[in-house]
Amino acid sequence: MGTRTFTTIRNNLIKPAKCDFIPKKYQGPVLSELEQMRKSYLSPALTTYYSKPLAIHQGFKQWLFDLQGNRYLDMFGGICTISVGHCHPRITEAVKEQMGTLGHCSNVYVHAKIHEYAEKLAGTLPHELKVIYLVNSGSEANDLAILLARCHTGNHEIISLKNCYHGMTYQTMAVTCNSHYKYPVLPNPGFSKTMNPDVYRGIWGGNKCRDSPVQTERSCSCSFGDCQAGNQYIDQFNEDLKFEFSKSGIAAFFAESIQGVGGAVQFPKNYLKGVYNLVKLAGGVFVSDEVQTGFGRTGEHFWGFESHDIQPDIVTMAKGIGNGFPLAAVATTKEIAESLTRAGHFNTFGGNPVSSTVGITVLEIIEEEKLQQNAKEVGTHLLLGLEKLRNENAFVGDVRGKGLMIGVELVEDKCSKQPLKAQKFMQVWESCLRQALIMGKGGLYGNVLRIKPPMCITKEDADFTVDVLGEALKTIS
């Protein structure tokens, strides 16, 4: 495909890496017909990216192809979901073989794959977290974690951070704290929010606070091993515990290792460990949402929580776990798991033979293709390239992240940190698409470019991303 002419993309001055894969010719409905079908039969709540919707026909590794066969570098990975690459041939073959043997068998019966996968997945986690519940989505996993926490502790209150995202079921919407994902309905009781320890936009923070190759440009007086901003945010959390909750304690605290939908926000290095200790003293359990940060994406560790030097009581995971297949899981201790035996608990599709086969294959690919190591090396290379772009461009306020979990925050000016106006942001975003680069967007103000590609991308892809973004920023008017 590297030699094919782009038919719809204009101004493609910077060429992506060569790709010899040739997509199948698309023979389905044209875009206008698909748009009419969408309008007629799909929920109006389903929105599309870009002024002219991007219609995808096929995927291969880090590449996506539209209806005309144009190739795009996918730096969003299906919203941080494609971990080992689009249409990985090993996954395709494994699914074919399993579907030809046993396509579905609920877990009320014994089938080998669910047991094999649970053992293999538990082997990636701390020894105590050896009980696995297999479900179908991240929202479902977090919903189950709420139930586990309340049943185990006997307490009701769930605490999460402002700017977080933990799902869109009716219950997990109450854990999520972002107005874009809030409906005007009576919320479930027992959910509270605490200050978000954002070292770029928050009250405290500076240029020594992050566990990242790139720090904020904000000055900082922290010393090595002692983050003052982290201590202040921990004190604020402790104040909330003292004033907001009964002495009987809390049920759980939820946190992403790096906030995903919120715009790849990173906390001070000591924050989660300090909060972890306070949560335990308050009788609660610590829930680590690894839906986006898990499976090697942050590079240095397989799980994001490991970089915070904590061992959660419950870990939830989805997205990269199945490389796009509907698969998710909850991992916890045997003691906490026992609390779910007080009534019947069942999931028809959780851990079915096909999803378990996909899960096993994904873990094997990550290990054999050294994708965690690639996430660290390529991600660091990309972060440093983006940092240079930030230093040279007035509209790039912050670059943050770790491995291939990256955010680029665009602003009107660096002093006020006023979010870049939506029209200007769209100019940048659309310009990137015209140059065959796909990125996500997020943050409360929708001004953060979310970069979470398949972990098989190369340094050449990283350089292409920086170059294209640099050109796109020139379009701001």
ROSEZA-779784 format. One record per residue (C-alpha): residue in one letter; x, y, z; residue number from 0. Coordinates in steps of 0.05 Angstrom, whole numbers. Example, Ala and Ser with C-alpha at 12.3 -4.5 7.8 and 13.67 -1.06 7.14 Angstrom:
2
R   residuo        X        Y        Z   num
R         A      246      -90      156     0
R         S      273      -21      143     1
This chain:
477
R   residuo        X        Y        Z   num
R         M        0        0        0     0
R         G       60       45        8     1
R         T       61       60      -67     2
R         R      -14       73      -73     3
R         T      -38      144      -88     4
R         F      -83      177      -36     5
R         T     -149      193      -69     6
R         T     -183      236      -16     7
R         I     -128      261       30     8
R         R     -102      330       11     9
R         N      -36      364       26    10
R         N       -3      299       46    11
R         L       67      329       47    12
R         I       97      283      100    13
R         K       98      210       81    14
R         P       83      155      131    15
R         A      128       94      136    16
R         K      125       44       79    17
R         C       72      -10       84    18
R         D       69      -67       35    19
R         F        1      -91       58    20
R         I      -53      -85        5    21
R         P     -124      -79       33    22
R         K     -184     -114        2    23
R         K     -226      -73      -46    24
R         Y     -287      -46      -10    25
R         Q     -352      -65      -44    26
R         G     -405      -44        7    27
R         P     -451       17       14    28
R         V     -419       85        0    29
R         L     -409      135       57    30
R         S     -473      173       43    31
R         E     -514      109       48    32
R         L     -478       89      113    33
R         E     -493      157      142    34
R         Q     -567      149      125    35
R         M     -568       79      157    36
R         R     -535      107      219    37
R         K     -586      163      223    38
R         S     -644      115      214    39
R         Y     -623       55      256    40
R         L     -570       74      307    41
R         S     -577      114      370    42
R         P     -570      189      360    43
R         A     -524      189      421    44
R         L     -471      156      377    45
R         T     -429      212      349    46
R         T     -373      209      298    47
R         Y     -305      242      297    48
R         Y     -287      295      245    49
R         S     -329      343      203    50
R         K     -334      289      150    51
R         P     -339      221      184    52
R         L     -281      174      173    53
R         A     -307      108      146    54
R         I     -260       50      161    55
R         H     -258      -13      119    56
R         Q     -197      -53      142    57
R         G     -140      -54      191    58
R         F      -70      -82      193    59
R         K      -20      -74      250    60
R         Q      -16        1      264    61
R         W      -53       19      200    62
R         L     -126       33      182    63
R         F     -155       37      112    64
R         D     -217       75       90    65
R         L     -268       57       38    66
R         Q     -224       83      -18    67
R         G     -163       45        7    68
R         N     -127      106       36    69
R         R      -80       88       92    70
R         Y      -77      122      160    71
R         L      -30      114      219    72
R         D      -75       97      278    73
R         M      -46      132      338    74
R         F     -110      123      379    75
R         G     -116       47      375    76
R         G     -192       44      375    77
R         I     -193       86      438    78
R         C     -133       52      470    79
R         T     -160      -17      453    80
R         I     -115      -45      400    81
R         S      -55      -70      439    82
R         V      -19     -118      392    83
R         G      -41      -90      325    84
R         H     -103      -91      281    85
R         C     -122     -160      255    86
R         H      -62     -195      283    87
R         P      -57     -260      243    88
R         R      -45     -303      305    89
R         I     -109     -278      338    90
R         T     -148     -289      273    91
R         E     -124     -360      267    92
R         A     -136     -375      341    93
R         V     -208     -350      336    94
R         K     -221     -390      273    95
R         E     -196     -454      306    96
R         Q     -234     -443      370    97
R         M     -299     -425      333    98
R         G     -292     -490      295    99
R         T     -285     -528      360   100
R         L     -331     -494      411   101
R         G     -358     -425      399   102
R         H     -397     -416      463   103
R         C     -403     -451      530   104
R         S     -425     -413      592   105
R         N     -384     -419      654   106
R         V     -436     -462      690   107
R         Y     -400     -518      652   108
R         V     -326     -533      652   109
R         H     -288     -517      590   110
R         A     -212     -514      587   111
R         K     -200     -444      559   112
R         I     -230     -403      616   113
R         H     -186     -441      666   114
R         E     -123     -436      623   115
R         Y     -134     -362      613   116
R         A     -150     -346      686   117
R         E      -85     -380      707   118
R         K      -44     -344      654   119
R         L      -74     -275      670   120
R         A      -65     -284      745   121
R         G        8     -299      731   122
R         T       18     -227      708   123
R         L       -9     -199      774   124
R         P       17     -198      846   125
R         H        9     -267      878   126
R         E      -49     -246      924   127
R         L      -91     -223      865   128
R         K     -105     -292      839   129
R         V     -181     -294      833   130
R         I     -205     -274      764   131
R         Y     -276     -254      741   132
R         L     -283     -251      666   133
R         V     -334     -202      638   134
R         N     -346     -164      573   135
R         S     -328      -89      582   136
R         G     -291      -40      626   137
R         S     -356      -10      651   138
R         E     -380      -79      671   139
R         A     -314      -94      706   140
R         N     -318      -30      747   141
R         D     -391      -42      763   142
R         L     -371     -110      791   143
R         A     -314      -79      830   144
R         I     -364      -32      865   145
R         L     -406      -92      885   146
R         L     -345     -130      911   147
R         A     -320      -70      951   148
R         R     -387      -58      985   149
R         C     -401     -131     1000   150
R         H     -331     -142     1028   151
R         T     -325      -79     1072   152
R         G     -397      -71     1093   153
R         N     -389        2     1076   154
R         H     -424       41     1021   155
R         E     -384      103     1002   156
R         I     -342      101      938   157
R         I     -291      156      926   158
R         S     -261      175      859   159
R         L     -221      233      830   160
R         K     -249      292      793   161
R         N     -234      287      718   162
R         C     -236      210      721   163
R         Y     -272      162      675   164
R         H     -294       93      698   165
R         G     -351       76      652   166
R         M     -421       93      628   167
R         T     -468       43      660   168
R         Y     -518       77      706   169
R         Q     -475       59      767   170
R         T     -406       72      739   171
R         M     -430      139      712   172
R         A     -434      158      786   173
R         V     -360      141      795   174
R         T     -341      179      732   175
R         C     -329      253      743   176
R         N     -331      290      676   177
R         S     -392      332      658   178
R         H     -390      309      586   179
R         Y     -410      239      610   180
R         K     -464      261      659   181
R         Y     -538      257      645   182
R         P     -590      299      683   183
R         V     -617      240      722   184
R         L     -619      226      796   185
R         P     -550      196      812   186
R         N     -539      134      852   187
R         P     -524      148      925   188
R         G     -458      134      958   189
R         F     -409      165      909   190
R         S     -362      222      926   191
R         K     -307      259      888   192
R         T     -241      286      913   193
R         M     -191      337      884   194
R         N     -154      315      822   195
R         P      -78      318      834   196
R         D      -62      348      766   197
R         V        9      377      769   198
R         Y       -3      418      705   199
R         R      -72      450      719   200
R         G      -80      436      793   201
R         I      -66      480      853   202
R         W        1      446      866   203
R         G       53      416      819   204
R         G      117      429      783   205
R         N      174      403      740   206
R         K      197      347      786   207
R         C      131      314      803   208
R         R      116      264      747   209
R         D      140      194      733   210
R         S      150      212      660   211
R         P      206      229      611   212
R         V      172      297      604   213
R         Q      156      345      661   214
R         T      113      408      663   215
R         E      146      475      651   216
R         R      119      497      718   217
R         S      173      512      771   218
R         C      180      464      829   219
R         S      219      463      894   220
R         C      211      388      907   221
R         S      272      348      925   222
R         F      288      277      902   223
R         G      242      228      937   224
R         D      199      282      968   225
R         C      144      312      924   226
R         Q      113      371      961   227
R         A       55      375      912   228
R         G       39      302      924   229
R         N       41      312     1000   230
R         Q       -7      371      994   231
R         Y      -56      332      951   232
R         I      -52      274     1000   233
R         D      -68      322     1058   234
R         Q     -128      347     1018   235
R         F     -153      275     1010   236
R         N     -144      264     1084   237
R         E     -185      327     1098   238
R         D     -241      299     1056   239
R         L     -240      234     1095   240
R         K     -245      271     1161   241
R         F     -301      318     1142   242
R         E     -342      281     1090   243
R         F     -350      209     1113   244
R         S     -377      173     1174   245
R         K     -330      140     1223   246
R         S     -353       72     1200   247
R         G     -308       81     1140   248
R         I     -311       78     1064   249
R         A     -320       21     1015   250
R         A     -269       38      962   251
R         F     -226       88      926   252
R         F     -222       83      850   253
R         A     -164      110      809   254
R         E     -133      103      741   255
R         S      -57       98      741   256
R         I      -58      153      688   257
R         Q     -125      185      672   258
R         G     -146      164      602   259
R         V     -209      200      578   260
R         G     -189      258      624   261
R         G     -130      272      579   262
R         A      -71      228      602   263
R         V      -66      266      668   264
R         Q      -10      240      712   265
R         F       -8      247      788   266
R         P       51      265      832   267
R         K       97      206      841   268
R         N       80      195      914   269
R         Y        5      210      911   270
R         L      -27      142      900   271
R         K       17      108      951   272
R         G       -2      160     1004   273
R         V      -76      156      988   274
R         Y      -72       80      987   275
R         N      -49       81     1060   276
R         L     -105      129     1080   277
R         V     -158       87     1044   278
R         K     -135       25     1082   279
R         L     -138       62     1149   280
R         A     -209       83     1131   281
R         G     -230       11     1121   282
R         G     -236       14     1046   283
R         V     -206      -24      988   284
R         F     -163        6      933   285
R         V     -189       -6      862   286
R         S     -139        4      806   287
R         D     -173       17      739   288
R         E     -123      -11      688   289
R         V     -172       -9      630   290
R         Q     -125       36      590   291
R         T      -58       32      627   292
R         G      -53      -44      632   293
R         F      -20      -98      589   294
R         G       47      -64      582   295
R         R       23        2      553   296
R         T       61       46      601   297
R         G      125        9      582   298
R         E      164        3      647   299
R         H      113      -44      679   300
R         F       59      -91      656   301
R         W        9      -56      701   302
R         G        6       19      713   303
R         F       -3       12      788   304
R         E       66      -20      794   305
R         S       99       47      779   306
R         H       63       76      841   307
R         D       92       22      887   308
R         I       25       -3      910   309
R         Q      -14      -69      909   310
R         P      -88      -56      897   311
R         D     -142      -99      928   312
R         I     -181     -101      863   313
R         V     -156      -90      792   314
R         T     -203      -78      733   315
R         M     -181      -86      661   316
R         A     -210      -85      591   317
R         K     -194      -55      522   318
R         G     -123      -80      507   319
R         I     -139     -146      542   320
R         G     -174     -170      479   321
R         N     -143     -127      424   322
R         G     -212     -103      405   323
R         F     -251     -167      424   324
R         P     -305     -154      477   325
R         L     -267     -180      538   326
R         A     -254     -151      607   327
R         A     -236     -177      676   328
R         V     -234     -163      750   329
R         A     -177     -191      792   330
R         T     -179     -192      868   331
R         T     -159     -231      930   332
R         K     -190     -296      953   333
R         E     -217     -261     1015   334
R         I     -253     -206      977   335
R         A     -278     -256      925   336
R         E     -312     -297      979   337
R         S     -360     -239      991   338
R         L     -393     -252      924   339
R         T     -416     -321      945   340
R         R     -471     -294      990   341
R         A     -519     -293      930   342
R         G     -519     -319      860   343
R         H     -472     -285      810   344
R         F     -470     -303      737   345
R         N     -446     -276      670   346
R         T     -470     -312      607   347
R         F     -413     -292      561   348
R         G     -357     -278      611   349
R         G     -298     -323      596   350
R         N     -331     -360      538   351
R         P     -283     -404      498   352
R         V     -271     -353      442   353
R         S     -258     -293      488   354
R         S     -212     -335      532   355
R         T     -174     -358      470   356
R         V     -165     -286      448   357
R         G     -141     -266      518   358
R         I      -89     -322      519   359
R         T      -64     -304      449   360
R         V      -57     -230      467   361
R         L      -14     -246      528   362
R         E       30     -292      485   363
R         I       39     -239      431   364
R         I       57     -184      481   365
R         E      111     -228      511   366
R         E      139     -259      447   367
R         E      140     -194      407   368
R         K      167     -155      466   369
R         L      112     -103      459   370
R         Q      119      -76      530   371
R         Q      192      -61      516   372
R         N      173      -30      449   373
R         A      121       14      485   374
R         K      176       40      531   375
R         E      228       52      477   376
R         V      183       81      423   377
R         G      139      117      473   378
R         T      199      152      505   379
R         H      225      171      435   380
R         L      156      199      418   381
R         L      150      237      484   382
R         L      217      270      475   383
R         G      199      290      404   384
R         L      134      320      429   385
R         E      171      356      484   386
R         K      215      389      432   387
R         L      152      410      395   388
R         R      123      438      459   389
R         N      186      479      471   390
R         E      181      509      401   391
R         N      106      520      396   392
R         A       64      570      435   393
R         F        0      528      428   394
R         V       28      465      461   395
R         G       19      476      536   396
R         D       37      407      562   397
R         V       63      339      540   398
R         R       54      282      589   399
R         G       51      207      596   400
R         K       91      145      598   401
R         G      103       91      547   402
R         L       48       95      495   403
R         M       -2      129      541   404
R         I        8      201      520   405
R         G      -29      267      522   406
R         V      -14      333      487   407
R         E      -53      392      516   408
R         L      -65      451      469   409
R         V      -75      520      497   410
R         E      -88      592      475   411
R         D      -24      613      511   412
R         K       23      580      560   413
R         C       16      632      615   414
R         S      -59      630      624   415
R         K      -65      557      603   416
R         Q     -132      576      572   417
R         P     -155      515      533   418
R         L     -148      522      458   419
R         K     -215      542      429   420
R         A     -254      486      398   421
R         Q     -251      515      327   422
R         K     -175      520      330   423
R         F     -169      451      360   424
R         M     -211      423      303   425
R         Q     -165      457      252   426
R         V     -106      419      281   427
R         W     -144      353      288   428
R         E     -172      355      217   429
R         S     -104      375      188   430
R         C      -73      313      220   431
R         L     -127      270      189   432
R         R     -114      301      120   433
R         Q      -41      280      129   434
R         A      -62      208      145   435
R         L      -54      212      221   436
R         I     -109      191      269   437
R         M     -107      216      341   438
R         G     -160      219      396   439
R         K     -183      277      437   440
R         G     -203      285      510   441
R         G     -197      324      574   442
R         L     -253      364      606   443
R         Y     -247      419      553   444
R         G     -234      372      494   445
R         N     -166      405      482   446
R         V     -120      345      494   447
R         L      -94      302      437   448
R         R      -97      230      462   449
R         I      -42      185      434   450
R         K      -51      111      451   451
R         P      -31       71      389   452
R         P      -22       -4      378   453
R         M       41      -23      416   454
R         C       74      -47      352   455
R         I       88       23      325   456
R         T      159       42      306   457
R         K      204      102      318   458
R         E      191      121      245   459
R         D      117      124      262   460
R         A      133      166      323   461
R         D      173      215      280   462
R         F      117      219      229   463
R         T       68      236      285   464
R         V      111      293      311   465
R         D      124      320      241   466
R         V       51      318      221   467
R         L       28      350      287   468
R         G       81      405      278   469
R         E       53      420      208   470
R         A      -19      417      234   471
R         L       -5      468      288   472
R         K       15      518      234   473
R         T      -58      518      210   474
R         I      -83      552      274   475
R         S     -112      619      255   476
